[in-house]
């Protein structure tokens, strides 16, 4: 007979391992399937200062390991594999990796969302060395320095405003001639003396000596190239939720996020969405962890109400 877990959690980030911790402590037979390493996107952040309990900050990878260890202390097991498809049509859910099929009474989808990248040379090599995807995570390293924000939506505008209180100079690079962000951001940004807009522009090249020293900016109309000296580049052109493997098994919003309210319940009974992968106003480590605890609360209620043979 194939083993059926009480709960399988897809993703080993803060949402996933918080859910695992709460589930295991509640006596549920719990299993985590993680694609790469504990921590998810958090593991790529060198120093985290906005997660409570670490008065001097904590390395993102280290925090991911601590979260995993905390869950494993109560019997949680982790499988490192990538889920290629799921079947949520029955009471017992099936999750297929390249090698195995796993079964569970409940599933928490906590696979996260990845920042959209610019796609320019050296971007990956310089991530964490001047290239960043979270202003609130890494902005403090650029106090009194010059930075660029790439993008024109709400996230980019909010990042630029936040960085304007830290950096000496903030360039906002946008491929159009006006912001797509809500009007509430426009006036504060225009009034900020250290914010300069580079309209109809894209970043074409990163310049570095191991760390960002400058960029080349291309005018989309004239193709003229301008060199700008800077120490940091914050890419804010949206995120891509990791939902491709779901294959339409749960309802997604137009941006591809799993539709789930503050209860984390999806449109499929017994399936929950926690962390950055679900529709929500704020995507931070602390809100992801909160989702993990909430998901287990409602999963326990579901398990109590359902009868499994």
QUIQUI-V446555 format. One record per backbone hydrogen bond with DSSP energy under -1.0 kcal/mol. NH is the residue of the N-H (numbers start at 1). CO is the residue of the C=O. E is the energy in kcal/mol with one decimal. If there is no record, write none. Layout:
# QUIQUI-V446555
NH&CO&E / NH&CO&E
This chain:
# QUIQUI-V446555
5&103&-2.7 / 6&29&-1.2 / 7&29&-2.1 / 8&106&-2.1 / 9&31&-2.9 / 10&108&-2.9 / 11&33&-2.5 / 17&13&-2.8 / 18&14&-1.4 / 19&15&-2.2 / 20&16&-2.3 / 21&17&-2.2 / 22&18&-2.5 / 23&19&-2.7 / 24&20&-2.7 / 25&21&-2.2 / 26&22&-1.2 / 27&24&-1.7 / 28&23&-2.5 / 31&7&-1.9 / 32&77&-2.7 / 33&9&-2.8 / 34&79&-2.4 / 39&12&-3.2 / 40&37&-1.3 / 42&39&-1.4 / 43&40&-1.2 / 44&41&-1.7 / 45&42&-1.8 / 48&58&-3.1 / 54&51&-1.1 / 57&54&-2.0 / 58&48&-1.6 / 60&45&-2.1 / 63&59&-2.5 / 64&60&-2.0 / 65&61&-2.1 / 66&62&-2.3 / 67&63&-2.4 / 68&64&-2.2 / 69&65&-2.9 / 70&66&-2.3 / 71&67&-1.7 / 72&68&-2.6 / 73&69&-1.7 / 74&71&-1.4 / 75&72&-2.0 / 76&71&-1.5 / 77&30&-1.2 / 79&32&-2.9 / 81&34&-1.6 / 84&96&-2.8 / 85&96&-1.5 / 87&94&-2.7 / 93&104&-3.1 / 94&87&-2.5 / 95&102&-2.9 / 96&85&-2.7 / 97&100&-3.0 / 102&95&-3.1 / 104&93&-1.9 / 105&5&-2.4 / 106&6&-1.0 / 107&270&-2.4 / 108&8&-2.2 / 109&272&-3.8 / 110&10&-2.4 / 114&240&-2.5 / 116&238&-2.9 / 123&120&-1.6 / 126&122&-2.1 / 127&124&-1.1 / 128&131&-3.0 / 129&126&-2.5 / 131&126&-2.1 / 132&233&-2.8 / 138&134&-2.2 / 139&135&-2.5 / 141&138&-1.4 / 142&139&-2.2 / 143&140&-1.0 / 144&166&-2.5 / 145&142&-2.0 / 147&169&-2.6 / 148&232&-2.1 / 149&171&-3.1 / 150&234&-2.7 / 151&173&-2.6 / 157&153&-2.4 / 158&154&-2.7 / 159&155&-2.5 / 160&156&-2.6 / 161&157&-2.2 / 162&158&-2.3 / 163&159&-2.8 / 164&160&-1.7 / 165&162&-1.1 / 166&163&-1.7 / 167&163&-3.2 / 168&145&-1.8 / 169&145&-1.7 / 170&194&-3.1 / 171&147&-2.5 / 172&196&-2.8 / 173&149&-3.0 / 174&198&-2.0 / 180&152&-2.3 / 181&152&-1.6 / 185&182&-2.0 / 189&185&-1.7 / 190&186&-2.5 / 191&187&-2.4 / 192&188&-1.2 / 195&192&-1.4 / 196&170&-2.7 / 198&172&-3.3 / 200&176&-2.7 / 201&174&-2.5 / 202&218&-2.2 / 204&216&-2.7 / 205&216&-1.3 / 207&214&-2.9 / 209&211&-1.8 / 212&129&-2.0 / 213&207&-2.9 / 214&207&-1.6 / 215&228&-2.4 / 216&205&-2.4 / 217&226&-3.2 / 218&202&-3.2 / 219&224&-2.4 / 220&200&-2.9 / 223&219&-2.3 / 226&217&-2.7 / 228&215&-2.4 / 230&213&-1.2 / 231&146&-2.9 / 232&146&-1.3 / 233&130&-3.6 / 234&148&-3.3 / 235&132&-2.9 / 236&150&-2.4 / 240&114&-3.3 / 242&112&-2.5 / 243&241&-2.0 / 246&243&-1.6 / 247&244&-1.2 / 249&246&-1.7 / 253&257&-2.9 / 256&253&-2.3 / 258&277&-2.5 / 259&251&-2.4 / 264&261&-2.4 / 266&271&-2.0 / 271&268&-1.9 / 272&107&-2.9 / 273&264&-2.8 / 274&109&-2.5 / 278&275&-1.7 / 279&258&-2.1 / 288&284&-2.1 / 289&285&-2.5 / 290&286&-1.8 / 291&287&-2.0 / 292&288&-1.8 / 293&289&-1.6 / 294&290&-2.3 / 295&291&-2.9 / 296&292&-1.5 / 297&293&-1.7 / 298&294&-2.1 / 299&295&-2.2 / 300&296&-2.7 / 301&297&-1.4 / 302&298&-2.2 / 303&299&-2.7 / 304&300&-2.1 / 305&301&-1.5 / 306&302&-2.0
